[in-house]
Amino acid sequence: MVIFLITISASLPTHMGSDQPGLMKLPDSDYMNVSYHAPSLLHYQMLDGHLPDRTDDGLVKLKACCNENCLTFENLINMVGIECCGDRPASIIKNICCKGELHDRRNGYRYFDRCCGTKPYAADQTCCSGKVHDGVGLACCGESAYDLHSRKKICCEQQLYTVPDNFVTTACCGNMLYNAWDGSEFCCGSKVYSREKSNACCVSELYEEERQYAKGYNTEKELCCNGVHDKKLFDTCCYVSDPSNSNWKALIPIPYNSRTHCCDFTGVKPIDPSTGKCDSS
């Protein structure tokens, strides 16, 4: 808020319709408090913590204050457009305030300044997450800017890539870029896998909507059962009812070794070596 003070060194009547002698207060508004102070008084009225300067030259002094910082003006016309920028009074006609930082306005039709974070930018510039780029109509990818119609740029979850020349069909996998044309790579969840090591995507049945739980795996060596497991340890999956869920159709997948354990609706149990059957205990 800007506080406006006016100090007059001319002699004034001691009573001017206010509650205090020697003080005439103009009607209050939402934007300023303006007071006339007689220098002949032995004390000076304090307005919002600010003491007006005493003048002895008979001239009017006007102050615009933001916190403890003030500017002095010779007339009201010069105070038009004065506002606070942080804790500093400044002219919004000559300056632009961007998140408490003051900048000079530039001349010319292209400089219809707006704020981009703490910096101003013109009509022929683009603002992307607080960073200014030359050019109008650009698309933003995080802090970067690019031509949306360009085939050489692609944005993958706020990460901007330049498409390599050998990529025929380019696709995003999370925030990663990969070549989807030749089939040597595939996307699983938000990661790119080489088909030389993995040939399938394991999506957790408990977290089908969460991509971070998906993982590439090799179907010959690994088992997909609520995660990826080595087939030397687990060769199949047992679906057990979830006792915490009233819906009996909700099943929890549990990996197990069919050579040493068996599966029923209640869980995985060890095989009795003497009978070769499931342990009922």
NORKAVEN-V844264 format. One record per residue. N is the residue number from 1. RES is the residue in one letter. OMEGA is omega in whole degrees, 0 to 359 (* if undefined). NEAR is the number of other C-alpha atoms within 8 Angstrom. D_FIRST is the distance of its C-alpha to the first C-alpha in whole Angstrom. Layout:
# NORKAVEN-V844264
N/RES/OMEGA/NEAR/D_FIRST ; N/RES/OMEGA/NEAR/D_FIRST
This chain:
# NORKAVEN-V844264
1/M/178/6/0 ; 2/V/175/12/4 ; 3/I/181/11/6 ; 4/F/178/11/10 ; 5/L/175/13/13 ; 6/I/178/13/17 ; 7/T/180/16/20 ; 8/I/181/13/23 ; 9/S/178/14/26 ; 10/A/180/8/29 ; 11/S/180/7/30 ; 12/L/176/6/29 ; 13/P/183/6/31 ; 14/T/178/7/30 ; 15/H/184/9/29 ; 16/M/175/9/27 ; 17/G/177/5/27 ; 18/S/182/9/24 ; 19/D/183/4/25 ; 20/Q/180/6/25 ; 21/P/176/8/27 ; 22/G/184/12/26 ; 23/L/175/13/22 ; 24/M/183/10/22 ; 25/K/177/8/18 ; 26/L/179/7/18 ; 27/P/181/4/17 ; 28/D/173/7/14 ; 29/S/180/6/12 ; 30/D/190/4/10 ; 31/Y/186/6/7 ; 32/M/168/9/8 ; 33/N/183/10/10 ; 34/V/181/10/13 ; 35/S/173/11/16 ; 36/Y/182/11/20 ; 37/H/178/12/21 ; 38/A/181/13/25 ; 39/P/181/14/26 ; 40/S/179/6/29 ; 41/L/179/7/28 ; 42/L/177/5/29 ; 43/H/182/4/26 ; 44/Y/179/9/22 ; 45/Q/178/7/19 ; 46/M/181/8/17 ; 47/L/178/7/13 ; 48/D/176/5/11 ; 49/G/183/5/13 ; 50/H/175/7/13 ; 51/L/178/8/17 ; 52/P/177/10/17 ; 53/D/177/5/20 ; 54/R/180/7/23 ; 55/T/179/11/25 ; 56/D/185/7/29 ; 57/D/178/5/29 ; 58/G/181/8/29 ; 59/L/177/9/26 ; 60/V/175/10/22 ; 61/K/180/12/20 ; 62/L/180/13/16 ; 63/K/170/12/13 ; 64/A/187/14/10 ; 65/C/171/13/8 ; 66/C/189/14/6 ; 67/N/182/6/8 ; 68/E/183/7/12 ; 69/N/184/9/12 ; 70/C/170/10/12 ; 71/L/180/8/14 ; 72/T/182/8/16 ; 73/F/181/10/17 ; 74/E/180/8/21 ; 75/N/183/9/20 ; 76/L/181/8/17 ; 77/I/180/5/19 ; 78/N/182/7/18 ; 79/M/179/10/14 ; 80/V/178/7/15 ; 81/G/179/7/13 ; 82/I/177/11/10 ; 83/E/178/10/7 ; 84/C/170/11/6 ; 85/C/190/12/9 ; 86/G/178/8/10 ; 87/D/181/10/9 ; 88/R/173/11/10 ; 89/P/183/15/9 ; 90/A/178/9/12 ; 91/S/178/11/14 ; 92/I/175/10/14 ; 93/I/181/7/17 ; 94/K/185/7/19 ; 95/N/172/11/17 ; 96/I/183/13/16 ; 97/C/181/11/14 ; 98/C/179/13/16 ; 99/K/176/8/15 ; 100/G/178/9/13 ; 101/E/186/10/16 ; 102/L/179/9/16 ; 103/H/175/10/19 ; 104/D/173/7/21 ; 105/R/182/10/22 ; 106/R/182/6/26 ; 107/N/178/5/28 ; 108/G/185/5/30 ; 109/Y/184/5/31 ; 110/R/185/7/31 ; 111/Y/170/11/27 ; 112/F/193/8/25 ; 113/D/169/11/23 ; 114/R/182/8/21 ; 115/C/173/10/20 ; 116/C/188/14/23 ; 117/G/179/10/22 ; 118/T/184/10/20 ; 119/K/176/11/22 ; 120/P/174/12/22 ; 121/Y/188/14/26 ; 122/A/183/11/27 ; 123/A/180/10/29 ; 124/D/176/8/33 ; 125/Q/182/11/31 ; 126/T/178/15/31 ; 127/C/178/11/28 ; 128/C/176/14/30 ; 129/S/176/8/28 ; 130/G/179/10/26 ; 131/K/184/10/29 ; 132/V/178/11/29 ; 133/H/175/9/33 ; 134/D/181/7/34 ; 135/G/181/8/36 ; 136/V/178/8/35 ; 137/G/179/6/36 ; 138/L/176/10/37 ; 139/A/181/8/37 ; 140/C/173/10/35 ; 141/C/190/13/37 ; 142/G/177/10/34 ; 143/E/183/9/33 ; 144/S/177/9/36 ; 145/A/181/12/36 ; 146/Y/177/10/40 ; 147/D/184/9/42 ; 148/L/182/7/42 ; 149/H/180/4/46 ; 150/S/177/7/47 ; 151/R/182/6/50 ; 152/K/180/7/49 ; 153/K/176/12/46 ; 154/I/181/9/46 ; 155/C/179/10/43 ; 156/C/178/13/44 ; 157/E/176/7/41 ; 158/Q/175/8/38 ; 159/Q/184/10/41 ; 160/L/181/11/42 ; 161/Y/167/9/46 ; 162/T/185/7/48 ; 163/V/177/10/51 ; 164/P/182/6/54 ; 165/D/183/5/57 ; 166/N/178/4/59 ; 167/F/179/9/57 ; 168/V/177/8/59 ; 169/T/184/7/57 ; 170/T/179/11/54 ; 171/A/177/8/52 ; 172/C/173/10/49 ; 173/C/189/14/50 ; 174/G/177/9/46 ; 175/N/180/10/45 ; 176/M/180/11/48 ; 177/L/177/10/50 ; 178/Y/180/10/54 ; 179/N/184/12/57 ; 180/A/187/12/58 ; 181/W/188/8/61 ; 182/D/177/6/64 ; 183/G/180/8/63 ; 184/S/179/8/63 ; 185/E/174/12/60 ; 186/F/182/10/58 ; 187/C/177/9/55 ; 188/C/185/14/55 ; 189/G/178/13/52 ; 190/S/180/12/49 ; 191/K/178/10/52 ; 192/V/181/11/54 ; 193/Y/175/11/58 ; 194/S/181/9/61 ; 195/R/175/10/64 ; 196/E/181/6/66 ; 197/K/182/8/65 ; 198/S/180/11/64 ; 199/N/180/10/65 ; 200/A/181/8/63 ; 201/C/180/9/60 ; 202/C/179/12/60 ; 203/V/181/13/57 ; 204/S/180/11/57 ; 205/E/178/7/58 ; 206/L/184/6/55 ; 207/Y/183/8/52 ; 208/E/183/8/53 ; 209/E/183/4/49 ; 210/E/184/8/48 ; 211/R/184/10/49 ; 212/Q/179/7/49 ; 213/Y/177/10/52 ; 214/A/184/14/54 ; 215/K/176/13/56 ; 216/G/180/11/59 ; 217/Y/179/14/63 ; 218/N/185/10/66 ; 219/T/179/10/68 ; 220/E/185/4/72 ; 221/K/187/8/70 ; 222/E/180/11/67 ; 223/L/175/13/67 ; 224/C/180/10/64 ; 225/C/185/12/63 ; 226/N/185/11/60 ; 227/G/180/11/59 ; 228/V/183/11/62 ; 229/H/177/11/65 ; 230/D/182/9/68 ; 231/K/175/9/71 ; 232/K/180/6/73 ; 233/L/181/8/71 ; 234/F/183/12/70 ; 235/D/180/11/72 ; 236/T/188/10/71 ; 237/C/178/9/68 ; 238/C/180/12/69 ; 239/Y/186/10/67 ; 240/V/180/12/66 ; 241/S/180/11/65 ; 242/D/183/9/61 ; 243/P/180/5/62 ; 244/S/182/4/58 ; 245/N/181/7/58 ; 246/S/178/5/60 ; 247/N/185/5/60 ; 248/W/177/8/64 ; 249/K/179/5/63 ; 250/A/183/8/61 ; 251/L/178/9/62 ; 252/I/178/9/62 ; 253/P/180/11/63 ; 254/I/178/11/65 ; 255/P/177/12/67 ; 256/Y/178/13/70 ; 257/N/185/11/74 ; 258/S/178/9/76 ; 259/R/182/4/79 ; 260/T/182/7/78 ; 261/H/176/12/76 ; 262/C/187/12/76 ; 263/C/169/9/73 ; 264/D/187/9/73 ; 265/F/183/7/71 ; 266/T/179/7/70 ; 267/G/180/9/69 ; 268/V/182/11/71 ; 269/K/179/11/74 ; 270/P/177/9/77 ; 271/I/178/11/80 ; 272/D/183/9/83 ; 273/P/183/6/85 ; 274/S/182/4/88 ; 275/T/184/5/88 ; 276/G/180/7/86 ; 277/K/180/7/84 ; 278/C/176/10/80 ; 279/D/184/8/80 ; 280/S/182/4/80 ; 281/S/*/2/78
